């Protein structure tokens, strides 16, 4: 279905429609059909047919078509960035950055699928020495992808690109706040890869997403909030549909005694405030050791004072995409202040624009420290040492990502390893997201499963094991014809081979 047809609600049979509006102006960006369970099932049925042809193309055929898609996107970065800017509210330059990352991941997924997933021989081991053993990763058929609005290109494409490269068809339900971007991505696919209907979009609100969970997909890749994730899991449990959960975070930065304080402050401000703080892997808390705390706070507050949010292209970040998110931010600020916290800079909310805000002395039990704020705010807490910082970091139920700043390589790597999170960057923030070979995903309340990298390709497959007998042994242990003494002989061999281990 084309963008124009989506706008008219044509072709879906859906009578109901919804509008997506620009956060900056309230102008209507598009009107889209609210697709119901019947529409969604029909889309999944169509995708199932396309999936068979897509799988038959093999790794090389798919790689060629994914490359055509990536080329198509690369030639239209500004066009797509403009749509992202209008519908999501982020500055054009940030949208370009998001699209660039996406294209890089697409290229990696297409180029590495064969190596990661293709058939390979593995050792048959002692007991099956007369067999050849093969492992390969087969596609699941149709993958349902439900996405959020904060990175409307990069986030869903983390699932879509890897699922397609692994040989699946994809039906994507974009967020109701950014449907135009979702529809654009599917239209671009049709334009770039006209012979493959492997990627399509359904639009609507939560109920359309719920219908996708129940439409017979081989896997459901969900990115969004934990409460919705629980509903998605419950719906998928009805049909034992496997799920991938990319949920929220409350990421922390640890600033150790020997950190480059200016660099840490710069990274913390960008990690917390870019995209208006609406980044699942954004920095929301900093734990700085006594030795560096004062200097760090001074650097951060100075930098934050220089930031100007707004709706123009020169703004550091845009308005909140979802109007309701400003209420969450306000509640966290009020709660922090009521609990004895201090606002060092910022603290105001005007319309949809939240001032960049730094909070100090906020108790660990306050919502601003415990819950995902998803706004341009940062708490900075003084700790005795990096061990205390790590304890506090790991005390949160979320575990998406985080950062460590330290000049000691060994110390920083040790802290990074012990951080309870799926990803950690040392002496930078968010870098892991731009490394296609690295897996992306969380632990605890932040979800499970991985997109990106080899793990992200395998996530959208089932492992298939095959053995082929190369020659018959004189004694077949897995036959009723085996002699009675065979078991004793086998026990003796095991004793010789493994019995020496104590
Ligand atoms: P959300 O949970 O409100 O919605 C996400 C999607 O789920 C939307 O498309 C929505 O229509 C759909 N949905 C709603 N109800 C549903 C239901 N009952 N069944 C199926 N689908 C349903 O989240 P959001 O506000 O769009 O996104 C923000 C959240 O996403 C934040 O918590 C953020 O941290 C998280 N996020 C996580 C990652 C990650 O990779 N871990 C990336 C980006 C965003």
Boltz pocket constraint, residues with backbone or C-beta under 6 A from the ligand:
constraints:
  - pocket:
      binder: B
      contacts: [[A, 146], [A, 147], [A, 148], [A, 149], [A, 150], [A, 151], [A, 155], [A, 173], [A, 174], [A, 175], [A, 176], [A, 204], [A, 205], [A, 206], [A, 207], [A, 208], [A, 209], [A, 210], [A, 211], [A, 213], [A, 223], [A, 224], [A, 225], [A, 226], [A, 227], [A, 228], [A, 229], [A, 231], [A, 232], [A, 245], [A, 246], [A, 247], [A, 248], [A, 249], [A, 279], [A, 280], [A, 281], [A, 372], [A, 374], [A, 400], [A, 441], [A, 442], [A, 446], [A, 447]]
      max_distance: 6.0
